[in-house]
Amino acid sequence: MTTMPVGGVTPLPGIEDGDAAELVVRNARIHTGDPARPAATAVAVRGGRITALGDDAVIARHVGPRTRVVDALGRRIVPGLNDSHLHVIRGGLNYVLELRWDGVPSLRQALAMLREQAGRTPKGQWIRVVGGWTPEQFAERRMPTVSELTAAAPDTPVFVLHLYQSALLNRAAVRAAGFTRDTPDPRGGQIVRGRDEEPTGLLLAAPSALILYSTLAAAPVLGEQDRKNSTRHFLRELNRFGLTSAVDAAGGFQNFPENYATVTELARDGELTLRIAYHLFPQTAGQELDDLRRWIEAVRPDEGDEWLRLNGAGENLTWAAADFENFSEPRPELAAGYEEEFEKAVRLLMENGWGFRLHATYDETIRRDLAVFEKLAADGLFPAGNRWLFDHAETVSPRSLERIAALGGSISVQNRMSFQGKAFVDRYGAEAAAHTPPVKEMLDLGLPVAAGTDATRVSSYNPWVALHWLVTGRTVGDLCLYPPDRLVSREKALEMYTRGGALMTGEGERKGILRTGYLADFTVLSRDYFSVHDDDIPHIESVLTVVGGRLVYAAAEYEGLDEEVPAVSPSWSPVAHFGGYQATMPPGLTGARQADRLAEAVAASEQHRQWRVARGFAPENALQVFDPCYVL
């Protein structure tokens, strides 16, 4: 029996290896997410599935001579997290090339990282900071300047993407991207120019992000083996935060099948450490219907396995129907008459048993799409059992929510407001922001709602940042967006991040909760999500992540128990030197937070005294003597 230092469970006589669990985790506080059995202290796993839940007495019957027994040391265990909208395939292909500013607390540190990386980046390569940050997280509360980027890396091209609204390029990157005074502005984008008409290095999505995508696409890409290495390290980084599943939302410049080849090869070799359900996104305007027809003839959703499976089309079906979520710009007006081709695409999918997801930020877009669905409902295509959902839906109206429910739809929400909340407030006001997105109304209607991040080019992939937003209503810059009555409980938020994602992929009967017979996907947390201070939620990580009974990530006392991953390649990669998300000390462990908690305790004590006085249990002006030396 391989084990951590542990007592209380020993192999029972007569249990054969063929009947025993392969893995037991005990001495835990397990939140199962299952109303029928909400809690346990131990879990047993065999064949990738949960074989028992309970206490040591129950689990002991499953321990054999070769069972690996792990002591959770009293830590919290929750079901594996499932990001319902993560660009995991695209993110994996580029992860080791990116300098991640996710979690970096100051611009000074961010620029220092950039300067250091410039010293090791080989000639011909770019330094790319691609999403996951906002100036609101920095102590300086501002963006870097082009001059600062050029000073930090005079000769190495630097591309810094800020959400889906802008990008900064140093002088070397302007040259490498081929921008000159004669380069025309692309449709929906702007190349900002100086008095001399030369590009300054600032690109604006006005409001289309295609100018940002196309510029980034000009940078060098990884070779085949390095793409595989990059994806493995990205999946491990997601495992670091307790993610065990993700729903890939496809996206621009993610072509099928070539850009899906890496995860397909990893799945074939048994090297995926994250379960992926993916979507297919027509890439070329004007041939969307042709692409969809080809895919429908070749494959069907749900024909994959528990590690890699097609979930449907989207998040765009036709380019003309997509709005853009740049809250620094006015809402885009979509072209008149896009519904004709859009209707053909939706009909084609629904008649062939394909589900879909739709990028829709604004209610104006959602209303137009719903009108198409209601027209098709007359032919019996809605609701018809095919899974379909809206992504984002920041400004969806109550009436639209009712229409979505009537048509059998779902919603996947992301914490883009964690990073873009201030821009939204500046444009639309605090009152509008308080209902953006209207998660409470979605839940009150009984709509299936799943949570995610939309990482990596907007929000960070850290799911605990998203959970913090759901339960506190605060941005990463600590701007309060939502009043208390609009917040989601910690239990409900976690359900949206576990079972919610499983429902979006039709896997609600095999994962999303911890129950006997379900997939053994769970995570042991560094701190208890249900009891830590609100401010500490974004600082939670996993110390042990289990996917299908495999230990895919291990830290702290468990370091070295997980599966080995090859070293990061290429060796000059920013990830090889800085890692991914930049963890900082949880505020709850700092002296300032300790003082705050002491003040809270004093306030609670005074409130209790006033309660006793009001009920006659204590005199109103009683002398409180705590030290007889002070009695006169």
Salt bridges, closest charged atoms under 4 A:
ASP17 OD2 - ARG66 NE 2.92
GLU22 OE2 - ARG46 NH1 3.76
ASP34 OD1 - ARG515 NH2 2.88
ASP56 OD2 - ARG26 NH2 2.63
ASP71 OD2 - ARG26 NH1 3.85
GLU98 OE1 - ARG100 NH1 2.77
ASP102 OD1 - ARG100 NE 2.91
GLU116 OE2 - ARG120 NH2 2.84
GLU136 OE1 - ARG141 NH1 3.45
GLU148 OE2 - ARG142 NH2 2.69
ASP185 OD1 - ARG193 NH2 3.31
GLU198 OE2 - ARG181 NH1 3.83
GLU237 OE2 - ARG240 NH1 2.99
GLU265 OE2 - LYS228 NZ 3.47
ASP269 OD2 - LYS228 NZ 3.16
GLU271 OE1 - LYS228 NZ 3.48
GLU271 OE2 - ARG232 NH1 3.65
ASP290 OD1 - ARG293 NH1 3.26
ASP291 OD1 - ARG294 NH2 2.34
ASP302 OD1 - ARG309 NH2 3.44
ASP302 OD1 - ARG387 NH2 2.93
GLU306 OE2 - ARG49 NH2 2.47
GLU315 OE2 - HIS85 NE2 3.33
GLU315 OE2 - HIS87 NE2 3.50
GLU315 OE1 - HIS359 ND1 3.12
GLU315 OE1 - HIS392 NE2 3.28
ASP323 OD1 - HIS359 NE2 3.29
GLU325 OE1 - HIS359 NE2 3.15
GLU325 OE2 - ARG416 NH1 3.39
GLU333 OE2 - ARG331 NH2 3.01
GLU339 OE2 - ARG368 NE 2.64
GLU341 OE2 - LYS344 NZ 3.24
GLU343 OE1 - LYS375 NZ 3.07
GLU351 OE2 - ARG347 NH1 3.36
ASP363 OD2 - ARG367 NH1 2.66
GLU364 OE2 - ARG331 NE 3.67
GLU374 OE2 - ARG403 NE 2.82
ASP379 OD2 - ARG347 NH2 2.78
ASP391 OD1 - HIS85 ND1 2.97
ASP391 OD2 - ARG357 NE 2.64
GLU394 OE1 - ARG416 NH2 2.81
GLU402 OE1 - ARG399 NH1 3.34
ASP426 OD2 - LYS422 NZ 3.01
GLU441 OE2 - HIS435 ND1 3.95
GLU441 OE1 - ARG486 NH2 2.63
ASP454 OD1 - HIS85 NE2 3.06
ASP454 OD1 - HIS87 NE2 3.03
ASP454 OD2 - ARG416 NH1 3.57
ASP478 OD1 - ARG474 NH1 3.54
GLU495 OE1 - LYS492 NZ 3.41
GLU507 OE1 - ARG309 NH1 3.76
GLU507 OE2 - ARG510 NH1 3.99
GLU507 OE1 - LYS511 NZ 3.27
ASP521 OD2 - ARG275 NE 2.75
ASP528 OD2 - ARG29 NH1 3.14
ASP528 OD1 - ARG76 NE 2.94
ASP534 OD1 - ARG490 NH2 2.52
ASP535 OD2 - HIS533 ND1 3.71
ASP535 OD2 - ARG593 NH2 2.34
ASP536 OD2 - ARG527 NH1 2.70
ASP536 OD2 - ARG597 NH2 3.62
GLU541 OE2 - ARG240 NH2 2.96
GLU557 OE1 - ARG75 NH2 2.99
ASP562 OD2 - ARG236 NH1 2.77
GLU563 OE2 - ARG550 NE 2.69
ASP596 OD2 - ARG593 NH1 3.82
GLU600 OE2 - ARG593 NH1 3.85
GLU606 OE2 - ARG609 NH2 3.04
